[in-house]
């Protein structure tokens, strides 16, 4: 057992740090998630989610700069827990950030790379500052639910009263409210459905409020006209319900489930190869889902971008071109893709491919390690608090899936990346506090017996 566990002391009270206001934790969660979902710089004429992320506008820097400074202040005031949590943080996450920083040495835009690294480091610091025991065990999920519901309520009003802003008539009258696009509104509506279903099983909110929340979230989901978001809501609910119930028992249930899914996938590939004499193409794998959700098998042109990015990867396969130094618009390294497509993409629409391009094989390996260590921590949390672990499991799987068609994870201050980092730091903190509490209980029992 480590030193921190053996030398356990009762958790310091807030007064030890100068009467810390618990609302600071909620404020950090609300601000960071709200800023990530609203148009950059509050400019509703610029609804491209990645626009200001690339340009680095003053308002954008002021928004997240204030969040990072407030997070640093909170972390310093609670430095007992801050330093303890840093010691038990996901070590692969720290290594990945350090590697991103090292890529400044070969990045064609070292200053841009530095800014992206500062964003990652700032999010980790804020995540530590809001983690248990300073932030409550369930505070991240419930504060996020309140934040998303508030944004949806405002979007509901704006879509009705100010349709010029809230309705996208070019996409069949789909609602986007005050958010960047209809898919964003649909995504948070789907997540709220899952989180309200979670609250239905608890005692914090009245059952009538939970049902009302589900119905309103479903209404906004339909008005956003996002088939992808409907898939998120359906899949997220199924994953949550599966994990929270003990359909599988024993210490190796997660490994058994994973092994079963891998075996089923391999058997399917084997049967296809035996019957066809070749492996299936992406279009054949995606076709059944595409028919259900009315999507083309080329993922609305995404595969064209992927092929071009893979050509770029061949120029720097091991270490990558440099973190955040590729998709910078005209005149940047992505110019050859702009020339080929005749429009300006700001991402590869595949988060794993973007990491491979910017950080190479080394970066992708570290990224995989981050996810594996996070899964290891989730398995441990499941044994402590299955109910809370279930929602983190659902969110993780949805993030891993959506990252196949959108670049968000480890892409700066975007919503999914913020939640993943906050989830990772919170779970690590929960495990640390649990070890300390068990050590204290064991010591007290030993003292009583003596």
C-alpha positions in Angstrom: 0.0 0.0 0.0 1.3 3.5 -0.9 2.5 6.1 1.6 -0.5 8.3 1.2 -2.8 5.4 2.1 -0.8 4.3 5.1 -0.6 7.8 6.5 -4.2 8.6 6.1 -5.6 11.6 7.9 -9.2 12.7 8.0 -10.1 14.8 5.0 -9.3 18.5 5.7 -12.4 20.7 6.0 -13.1 23.6 3.8 -12.1 26.0 6.6 -8.6 24.6 6.4 -8.3 26.2 2.9 -9.9 29.5 3.9 -13.6 28.9 3.7 -13.8 27.7 0.1 -17.1 28.3 -1.6 -18.5 24.9 -2.8 -20.3 26.8 -5.6 -16.9 27.4 -7.2 -16.9 23.7 -8.3 -20.3 24.0 -9.9 -19.3 27.3 -11.6 -16.2 25.7 -13.1 -18.3 22.9 -14.6 -21.0 25.2 -15.8 -18.7 27.7 -17.5 -16.4 25.2 -19.2 -19.3 23.2 -20.6 -21.3 26.2 -21.6 -18.4 27.9 -23.4 -17.6 24.6 -25.3 -21.2 24.4 -26.6 -22.0 28.0 -27.5 -20.6 29.6 -30.7 -17.0 30.7 -30.2 -16.8 34.2 -28.8 -20.7 34.3 -28.6 -20.7 35.1 -32.3 -23.9 33.5 -33.7 -22.8 34.6 -37.2 -20.0 32.1 -36.8 -21.5 28.8 -35.9 -18.5 26.6 -36.9 -17.6 24.8 -33.7 -13.9 24.8 -34.6 -13.7 28.3 -36.0 -12.5 30.2 -33.1 -10.6 27.2 -31.8 -8.4 27.6 -34.8 -8.3 31.4 -34.9 -7.8 32.0 -31.2 -10.0 35.1 -30.9 -9.6 37.4 -27.9 -13.1 36.6 -26.5 -12.4 32.9 -26.8 -9.1 33.2 -24.9 -10.8 35.3 -22.3 -13.5 32.7 -21.8 -11.4 29.7 -21.2 -8.5 31.8 -19.7 -10.9 32.8 -16.9 -11.9 29.2 -16.4 -8.3 28.0 -16.2 -7.4 30.8 -13.8 -10.3 30.0 -11.5 -9.5 26.3 -11.7 -5.8 27.1 -10.7 -7.0 29.2 -7.8 -9.3 26.5 -6.6 -6.6 23.8 -7.0 -4.1 25.9 -5.0 -6.6 26.5 -2.2 -7.2 22.8 -2.0 -3.5 21.9 -2.6 -3.6 19.0 -0.1 -5.9 17.1 -2.5 -4.5 18.6 -5.7 -1.0 17.2 -5.1 -2.5 13.9 -3.9 -4.7 13.6 -7.0 -1.8 14.4 -9.3 0.2 11.5 -7.9 -2.7 9.1 -8.7 -3.8 10.6 -12.0 -3.9 8.5 -15.1 -0.1 8.4 -15.9 -0.7 7.8 -19.6 -2.7 11.1 -19.7 0.2 13.0 -18.2 2.6 11.3 -20.7 0.4 12.2 -23.6 0.3 15.9 -22.6 4.1 15.9 -22.2 4.5 14.3 -25.6 2.2 16.9 -27.1 4.4 19.6 -25.6 7.5 17.8 -26.9 6.1 18.0 -30.5 6.7 21.7 -30.4 10.3 20.8 -31.3 9.2 19.6 -34.8 5.9 21.4 -35.2 5.7 23.9 -38.1 3.6 26.1 -35.8 5.2 25.7 -32.3 3.2 28.6 -30.8 -0.1 27.0 -31.9 1.0 23.7 -30.5 1.9 25.4 -27.2 -1.6 26.9 -27.0 -3.2 23.5 -27.6 -1.0 22.0 -24.8 -2.0 24.8 -22.4 -5.7 24.0 -23.1 -5.2 20.3 -22.3 -3.2 21.1 -19.2 -5.8 23.7 -18.1 -8.6 21.2 -18.4 -6.7 18.6 -16.4 -6.1 21.2 -13.7 -9.8 22.2 -13.6 -10.7 18.5 -13.5 -8.5 18.0 -10.4 -10.0 21.1 -8.8 -13.6 19.8 -9.1 -12.8 16.2 -8.1 -13.9 14.5 -4.9 -13.8 15.2 -2.1 -13.8 18.9 -2.9 -16.5 18.2 -5.5 -19.3 15.8 -4.5 -19.2 12.2 -5.7 -22.1 12.8 -8.1 -21.6 16.5 -8.7 -20.1 16.3 -12.2 -23.0 14.4 -13.7 -25.7 16.4 -11.9 -24.2 19.8 -12.6 -23.7 18.8 -16.3 -27.4 17.7 -16.4 -28.5 21.1 -15.0 -26.2 23.0 -17.5 -27.4 21.1 -20.5 -31.1 21.4 -19.5 -30.7 25.2 -19.1 -29.1 25.5 -22.5 -31.9 23.4 -24.0 -34.6 25.5 -22.3 -33.0 28.7 -23.7 -32.7 27.0 -27.1 -36.4 26.1 -27.0 -37.4 29.8 -26.4 -34.9 31.1 -29.0 -36.1 28.7 -31.7 -39.6 29.9 -31.2 -39.0 33.6 -30.7 -35.9 34.2 -32.8 -35.9 31.5 -35.6 -33.3 33.4 -37.5 -30.8 32.3 -34.9 -32.4 29.1 -33.5 -33.7 27.4 -36.7 -31.6 26.1 -39.6 -33.9 26.3 -42.6 -31.2 25.0 -44.9 -31.5 21.7 -43.1 -35.2 21.3 -43.2 -36.1 23.6 -40.4 -34.0 21.7 -37.8 -33.6 23.4 -34.5 -30.2 24.4 -33.2 -31.3 27.0 -30.6 -28.3 29.0 -29.2 -25.9 26.2 -29.9 -23.4 25.8 -32.8 -25.5 23.5 -35.0 -28.4 21.1 -34.9 -26.3 18.0 -34.2 -24.9 19.7 -31.1 -28.4 20.4 -29.8 -29.4 16.8 -30.7 -26.4 15.4 -29.0 -26.9 17.1 -25.7 -30.7 16.2 -25.8 -29.7 12.6 -26.2 -27.3 12.8 -23.3 -30.0 14.4 -21.1 -32.3 11.5 -21.9 -29.7 9.1 -20.6 -29.0 11.2 -17.5 -32.6 11.6 -16.6 -33.2 7.9 -16.9 -30.3 7.6 -14.4 -32.0 10.0 -12.0 -35.2 8.0 -12.3 -33.5 5.2 -10.3 -32.3 7.6 -7.6 -34.1 9.5 -4.8 -32.6 13.0 -5.4 -35.4 14.2 -7.8 -39.1 13.5 -7.8 -40.1 10.9 -10.3 -42.5 13.4 -12.0 -39.6 15.8 -12.6 -37.5 13.0 -14.1 -40.3 12.0 -16.5 -40.8 15.6 -17.5 -37.1 15.9 -18.1 -37.1 12.8 -20.3 -40.1 14.1 -22.3 -38.6 17.5 -22.9 -35.3 16.1 -23.9 -37.0 13.7 -26.4 -39.0 16.7 -27.8 -35.8 18.7 -28.4 -34.1 15.6 -29.8 -36.9 15.2 -32.4 -36.8 19.0 -33.3 -33.1 18.9 -33.8 -33.7 16.3 -36.6 -30.4 14.6 -35.9 -30.4 10.9 -36.6 -27.0 10.5 -35.1 -28.2 12.0 -31.8 -31.1 9.5 -31.8 -28.5 6.7 -32.1 -26.6 8.3 -29.2 -29.7 8.4 -27.0 -30.7 4.8 -27.8 -27.2 3.3 -27.5 -26.4 5.4 -24.4 -29.5 4.2 -22.6 -28.9 0.6 -23.5 -25.3 0.7 -22.2 -26.3 2.5 -19.0 -29.1 0.0 -18.2 -26.8 -3.0 -19.0 -23.9 -1.8 -16.8 -26.0 -0.7 -13.8 -27.7 -4.1 -13.5 -25.7 -7.2 -12.5 -26.5 -9.2 -15.6 -23.0 -10.5 -15.3 -21.4 -11.3 -11.9 -18.0 -12.0 -10.5 -14.7 -10.2 -10.6 -14.1 -10.9 -14.3 -17.5 -9.8 -15.7 -16.0 -6.9 -17.7 -13.3 -9.1 -19.2 -15.8 -11.8 -20.1 -18.1 -9.3 -21.8 -15.2 -7.8 -23.7 -13.9 -11.2 -24.7 -17.4 -12.3 -25.9 -17.8 -9.2 -28.1 -14.3 -9.7 -29.6 -15.0 -13.4 -30.3 -18.4 -12.5 -31.9 -16.7 -9.9 -34.1 -13.9 -12.2 -35.2 -16.4 -15.0 -36.0 -18.4 -12.6 -38.1 -15.3 -11.6 -40.0 -14.2 -15.2 -40.4 -17.6 -16.3 -41.8 -17.6 -13.4 -44.3 -14.0 -14.3 -45.4 -14.9 -18.0 -45.9 -18.0 -17.1 -47.9 -16.6 -14.2 -50.0 -12.8 -14.9 -50.0 -12.0 -11.3 -48.8 -12.5 -9.0 -45.8 -15.6 -6.7 -45.9 -15.2 -3.1 -47.0 -16.3 -0.2 -44.9 -19.3 0.5 -47.1 -20.6 -3.1 -46.5 -20.2 -2.8 -42.8 -21.9 0.6 -42.6 -24.7 0.0 -45.1 -27.2 -1.6 -42.6 -26.8 1.3 -40.2 -26.8 3.8 -43.1 -30.2 2.6 -44.2 -31.7 2.9 -40.7 -30.4 6.5 -40.2 -30.5 7.6 -43.8 -26.7 8.1 -44.1 -24.5 7.4 -47.1 -21.9 4.7 -46.9 -19.1 7.3 -47.4 -20.2 9.1 -44.2 -21.2 12.2 -46.2 -17.8 12.5 -47.8 -15.7 11.8 -44.7 -13.9 8.9 -46.3 -12.5 11.3 -49.0 -10.9 13.4 -46.2 -9.6 10.2 -44.5 -7.8 9.0 -47.7 -6.1 12.4 -48.1 -5.1 12.5 -44.4 -3.6 9.0 -44.7 -1.4 10.2 -47.5 -0.2 13.0 -45.2 0.4 10.5 -42.4 2.9 8.7 -44.6 5.2 11.7 -44.5 5.6 11.6 -40.7 4.2 8.2 -39.5 6.2 7.8 -36.2 6.1 11.3 -34.5 3.5 13.2 -36.5 3.6 16.7 -37.8 3.0 18.4 -34.4 0.1 18.6 -32.1 -2.6 21.0 -33.4 -0.4 22.1 -36.3 -2.3 20.7 -39.3 -5.8 22.0 -39.6 -5.1 25.7 -39.7 -6.9 26.8 -42.8 -5.5 28.2 -46.0 -1.7 28.3 -46.2 -1.3 25.7 -43.5 -0.1 22.1 -44.0 -3.7 21.1 -44.8 -3.6 23.2 -48.0 -3.2 20.1 -50.2 -6.5 18.7 -48.8 -8.2 22.1 -49.4 -7.0 22.1 -53.0 -8.3 18.5 -53.5 -11.7 19.1 -51.9 -12.2 22.7 -53.0 -13.5 23.7 -49.5 -11.8 24.2 -46.1 -12.1 21.4 -43.6 -11.0 22.0 -40.0 -10.7 18.4 -39.0 -10.4 14.9 -40.4 -13.8 13.9 -38.9 -12.0 11.0 -37.2 -10.3 11.8 -33.9 -8.0 8.8 -34.1 -6.8 9.7 -37.6 -6.2 13.3 -36.5 -4.0 12.1 -33.5 -2.1 9.7 -35.9 -1.5 12.6 -38.3 -0.4 15.1 -35.6 1.3 12.8 -33.1 2.2 9.7 -35.1 2.2 6.1 -34.0 3.7 7.2 -30.7 0.8 9.5 -30.0 -1.8 6.9 -31.0 -0.2 4.4 -28.7 -0.3 6.8 -25.8 -3.9 7.6 -26.6 -4.8 3.9 -26.5 -3.0 3.6 -23.2 -5.0 6.6 -21.8 -8.3 4.8 -22.7 -7.1 1.4 -21.3 -6.1 2.9 -18.0 -9.4 4.8 -17.8 -11.3 1.5 -18.5 -9.2 -0.1 -15.7 -10.3 2.6 -13.3 -13.9 2.3 -14.4 -13.8 -1.4 -13.6 -12.6 -0.5 -10.1 -15.3 2.2 -9.7 -17.9 -0.3 -10.8 -17.1 -2.4 -7.7 -17.5 0.7 -5.5 -20.4 2.6 -7.0 -22.0 0.7 -9.9 -24.7 3.3 -10.4 -22.3 6.2 -10.9 -19.9 4.0 -12.9 -22.6 3.1 -15.3 -23.1 6.6 -16.6 -19.4 7.0 -17.1 -19.2 3.7 -19.0 -22.1 4.9 -21.2 -20.4 8.2 -21.9 -17.0 6.6 -22.6 -18.4 4.2 -25.1 -20.4 6.9 -26.9 -17.2 9.1 -27.0 -15.2 6.3 -28.4 -17.8 5.6 -31.1 -18.5 9.3 -32.0 -14.7 9.9 -32.3 -14.8 7.7 -35.4 -16.7 10.4 -37.3 -15.9 13.6 -35.4 -12.6 14.8 -33.9 -13.2 15.9 -30.3 -11.2 13.8 -27.8 -7.8 15.5 -27.0 -8.9 18.3 -29.4 -8.8 21.2 -26.9 -11.8 22.8 -25.3 -14.5 20.8 -27.1 -17.4 19.3 -25.1 -16.5 15.6 -25.3 -12.9 16.2 -24.6 -13.8 18.3 -21.5 -16.1 15.6 -20.2 -13.6 12.8 -20.8 -10.8 14.7 -18.9 -13.2 15.6 -16.0 -14.4 12.0 -15.9 -10.9 10.7 -15.8 -9.7 13.0 -13.0 -12.9 12.5 -11.0 -12.8 8.7 -11.2 -9.1 8.6 -10.2 -9.9 10.9 -7.2 -12.9 8.7 -6.2 -10.6 5.6 -6.1 -7.9 7.5 -4.1 -10.4 8.7 -1.5 -11.9 5.2 -1.3 -8.5 3.6 -0.7 -7.8 6.2 2.1 -11.2 5.6 3.7 -10.7 1.9 3.7 -7.2 2.2 5.2 -8.6 4.5 7.9 -11.4 2.0 8.7 -8.9 -0.9 8.8 -6.6 1.1 11.1 -9.5 2.0 13.4 -10.6 -1.6 13.6 -7.1 -2.7 14.4 -6.9 -0.1 17.1 -10.2 -1.2 18.6 -9.1 -4.8 18.6 -5.8 -3.9 20.3 
